[in-house]
Amino acid sequence: MSTDTTGRSPSSLQVVPGQAELKATQIPDDEQLPAVPPSSSEQAQILERQFARRMEAVDTRWSPRQTTLRDQLHHTNEIWDDIQASEERQPRYSSPWFYWPFMVALAVAEVPINRFSFELFFQESPAVALLVSFLVGGLLVTLAHRLGMMMCRFGYNKKRKNWWGEVLQIAAVVLLIVALAYGVSILRQGYLAFITQPEMGFGQALENQEYGGAAIMALKGGLGLDGWIFLLINLAVVAVGVSAAYFCHDPHPDFERVDRKKHKLEKQAAKMQAKRADEEAVEKRRFANQMRRLGA
């Protein structure tokens, strides 16, 4: 085997690459260096896409409910317009926050008037007598409410229904009110008569706890001056209730209900729109702050 002048074999020689070969074997710069961060314009586009997605989510959350409410309000407005065109006036009625507490107050006012009427039967249970008195007062006020509503809407109903039927209903309610008030008055008169000037038969019946017999004796007497006074007081309270029902409701049977529903839907629509606007404002402020920081 031949050797060179230095005494090394040719196979042991190492080839030193040239400068061109070194450059060819180097890794490209874009693979060595980390990724370049997005520019400001690219970041702005990302923020805009995120903002658009958030606004779309707000729209998805609120639009179906607003559409349903809008359809209900549109249908209610059509009914309201039809009634208003036929009646040629605005609805007339009072707030339920006034009417119903007032009617309850009338029922409570009946309690001291009628309490003694039931002492014949519940002498040993004053609480029961008070409860029965309140129930009777509630019944009288309920009948007054019914009578006032029928009188208020008599003019409308007689044109579209059998007006004789309306008259009979009014007469039946009036008879019920008078009969109930008369019975309560005569019971109270009988009890007070026993307290002030007890008769032997009546007093003996009470002492023997025969309250039914005592009540029968009281009913036989008829109404005196005191009884008529109690009857007139009860009827006066009922008349107040009838007047309240007459003047606090609209003569058209549907106008009041539709008008209340209309205002309720309008309030719901305004409240829903306000909540949606608040959410949209929050997203707009967030986007504006992000864009301002990006510009800085």
C-alpha positions in Angstrom: 0.0 0.0 0.0 1.4 3.4 -1.0 1.6 6.2 1.3 2.1 9.9 0.8 5.1 11.9 1.8 3.7 12.4 5.3 3.4 8.7 5.8 -0.4 8.5 5.9 -2.6 6.4 3.7 -5.1 8.1 1.3 -8.1 6.5 3.1 -7.2 8.3 6.2 -7.3 11.7 4.6 -10.2 13.9 5.7 -11.8 16.2 3.3 -12.5 19.7 4.6 -15.7 21.1 3.1 -15.5 24.4 1.3 -17.4 27.6 2.2 -20.1 26.9 -0.4 -20.8 23.4 0.9 -21.1 24.8 4.4 -23.7 27.3 3.3 -25.7 24.5 1.6 -25.9 22.4 4.7 -27.0 25.2 7.1 -30.6 25.2 8.4 -32.8 28.0 6.9 -33.3 31.0 9.2 -37.1 30.7 9.3 -36.8 27.2 10.8 -34.3 28.2 13.4 -35.9 31.3 14.7 -39.2 31.3 16.7 -42.5 32.3 15.0 -42.9 36.0 14.4 -45.7 37.5 16.6 -48.7 38.7 14.6 -48.8 42.3 13.6 -51.1 44.9 15.1 -53.4 44.6 12.1 -53.7 40.9 12.5 -54.4 41.3 16.2 -57.1 43.8 15.4 -58.7 41.3 13.0 -58.7 38.6 15.7 -60.3 41.0 18.2 -62.9 41.9 15.6 -63.8 38.3 15.0 -64.1 37.6 18.8 -66.3 40.7 19.2 -68.5 39.5 16.3 -68.9 36.1 17.9 -69.8 37.5 21.3 -72.4 39.9 19.7 -73.8 36.9 17.8 -74.2 35.0 21.0 -76.1 37.9 22.6 -78.4 38.0 19.5 -79.0 34.3 19.7 -79.9 34.5 23.4 -82.4 37.4 23.1 -83.8 37.4 19.6 -86.2 34.3 19.9 -87.7 35.7 23.1 -88.0 39.2 21.7 -89.6 37.8 18.5 -92.2 35.8 20.5 -93.0 38.8 22.7 -93.3 41.0 19.7 -95.8 38.7 18.0 -97.9 38.6 21.2 -97.8 42.3 21.5 -98.8 42.7 17.8 -101.8 40.4 18.2 -102.9 42.2 21.4 -102.6 45.5 19.7 -104.8 44.3 16.8 -107.6 43.3 19.3 -107.2 46.5 21.2 -107.5 48.5 18.0 -110.7 46.6 17.0 -112.3 47.3 20.4 -111.3 50.9 20.4 -112.7 51.4 16.9 -116.0 49.8 17.8 -116.3 51.7 21.2 -114.8 55.0 19.9 -113.2 55.7 23.2 -110.3 54.9 25.5 -110.6 52.2 28.2 -111.9 53.3 31.6 -111.0 51.4 34.8 -109.1 51.8 38.0 -106.0 50.1 39.2 -106.4 46.7 40.8 -104.1 47.9 43.6 -106.9 50.2 44.6 -110.0 48.2 43.8 -109.2 44.9 45.5 -107.8 46.3 48.8 -110.9 48.5 48.9 -113.2 45.5 48.5 -111.3 43.6 51.2 -111.6 46.6 53.5 -115.4 46.5 52.9 -115.5 42.8 53.9 -113.5 43.5 57.0 -115.9 46.4 57.8 -118.8 43.9 57.8 -117.2 41.9 60.7 -118.1 44.2 63.6 -121.5 44.9 62.1 -122.5 41.2 61.9 -120.4 39.6 64.7 -123.2 39.7 67.3 -125.5 38.0 64.8 -123.7 34.7 65.3 -123.2 34.9 69.1 -126.4 32.8 69.3 -124.6 29.8 67.9 -121.0 30.4 68.9 -121.1 31.9 72.4 -118.2 29.8 73.7 -116.1 30.3 70.6 -115.8 34.1 69.8 -113.1 33.3 67.2 -115.5 31.1 65.3 -118.1 33.9 65.4 -115.6 36.3 64.0 -114.6 33.9 61.2 -118.2 33.3 60.2 -118.8 37.1 60.3 -115.9 37.6 58.0 -117.1 34.9 55.6 -120.6 36.5 55.5 -119.0 39.9 54.9 -116.9 38.4 52.1 -120.0 36.8 50.6 -121.9 40.1 50.6 -118.9 42.0 49.1 -118.6 39.3 46.4 -122.2 39.6 45.5 -121.8 43.4 45.4 -118.9 43.0 43.0 -120.9 40.7 40.8 -123.9 43.0 40.8 -121.8 46.0 40.0 -120.1 44.2 37.1 -123.5 43.2 35.7 -124.8 46.7 36.0 -121.7 48.2 34.5 -121.9 45.9 31.4 -125.6 45.7 31.1 -125.7 48.2 28.2 -123.2 46.1 26.2 -124.7 42.7 27.0 -128.3 43.6 26.3 -127.3 44.4 22.7 -125.6 41.1 22.1 -127.5 38.7 24.4 -131.0 38.2 25.7 -131.5 41.3 27.9 -134.3 39.5 29.9 -131.6 37.0 31.0 -129.4 39.9 32.2 -132.3 41.4 34.1 -133.1 38.1 35.7 -129.5 37.6 36.8 -129.4 41.1 38.3 -132.7 40.5 40.1 -131.5 37.1 41.5 -128.3 38.7 42.9 -130.3 41.6 44.5 -132.6 39.0 46.2 -129.7 37.1 47.5 -128.1 40.2 48.9 -131.3 41.4 50.6 -132.1 37.9 52.0 -128.7 37.5 53.4 -128.6 41.0 54.9 -132.1 40.5 56.3 -131.2 37.2 58.0 -128.1 38.6 59.5 -130.0 41.6 60.8 -132.8 39.6 62.4 -130.3 37.3 64.1 -128.4 40.3 65.5 -131.7 41.9 66.7 -132.7 38.7 68.4 -129.4 38.4 70.3 -129.4 42.0 71.4 -133.0 41.7 72.5 -132.1 38.9 74.7 -129.1 40.8 76.1 -131.1 43.9 77.0 -134.6 42.4 77.7 -134.4 38.6 77.8 -137.6 36.7 77.5 -138.1 33.5 79.5 -138.3 31.2 76.5 -135.4 32.8 74.6 -133.2 33.0 77.7 -134.0 29.5 78.8 -133.1 28.2 75.3 -129.7 29.9 75.5 -129.0 28.6 79.1 -129.7 25.1 77.9 -127.4 25.6 74.9 -130.3 25.1 72.5 -129.1 27.7 70.1 -131.2 26.5 67.2 -134.3 27.0 69.2 -133.1 30.4 70.3 -132.5 31.4 66.7 -136.0 30.2 65.7 -137.5 32.4 68.5 -135.4 35.3 67.3 -136.6 34.9 63.7 -140.3 34.9 64.8 -140.1 38.4 66.0 -139.5 40.1 62.7 -137.5 43.3 62.4 -137.8 46.1 64.8 -136.2 49.5 64.6 -132.8 48.2 65.6 -133.0 45.4 63.0 -133.9 47.8 60.3 -130.9 50.0 61.2 -128.6 47.0 61.0 -130.2 46.0 57.7 -129.7 49.5 56.2 -126.1 49.6 57.4 -125.4 46.2 55.7 -127.1 47.4 52.5 -125.2 50.7 52.6 -121.9 48.8 52.7 -123.1 46.6 49.8 -124.1 49.7 47.9 -120.6 51.1 48.3 -119.2 47.8 46.9 -121.6 47.9 44.0 -120.7 51.5 43.2 -117.0 50.6 43.3 -117.5 47.7 41.0 -119.5 49.8 38.6 -117.1 52.7 38.3 -113.8 50.8 38.6 -114.4 48.6 35.5 -114.8 49.2 31.8 -118.3 48.7 30.3 -116.8 46.5 27.6 -116.1 43.0 29.0 -112.8 42.6 27.1 -111.4 46.1 26.8 -110.0 46.2 30.3 -108.4 42.8 30.1 -106.8 43.5 26.7 -105.6 46.9 27.8 -103.9 45.4 30.9 -102.3 42.7 28.8 -101.1 45.3 26.3 -99.4 47.4 29.0 -97.9 44.2 30.6 -96.4 43.1 27.3 -95.1 46.6 26.6 -93.3 46.6 29.9 -91.9 43.2 29.4 -90.6 44.2 25.9 -89.0 47.3 27.3 -87.4 45.4 30.1 -86.1 42.7 27.7 -84.7 45.3 25.3 -83.0 47.1 28.2 -81.3 43.9 29.4 -80.1 43.1 25.8 -78.8 46.7 25.4 -76.9 46.4 28.6 -75.2 43.1 27.5 -74.4 44.7 24.1 -72.9 47.8 25.8 -70.7 45.6 28.0 -69.3 43.8 24.9 -68.8 47.1 23.0 -66.9 48.6 26.0 -64.7 45.5 26.2 -63.9 45.6 22.5 -63.2 49.3 22.6 -60.8 48.9 25.6 -59.0 46.0 23.8 -58.6 48.1 20.6 -57.3 51.1 22.6 -54.7 48.9 24.4 -53.7 47.5 21.0 -53.2 50.9 19.6 -51.1 52.0 22.5 
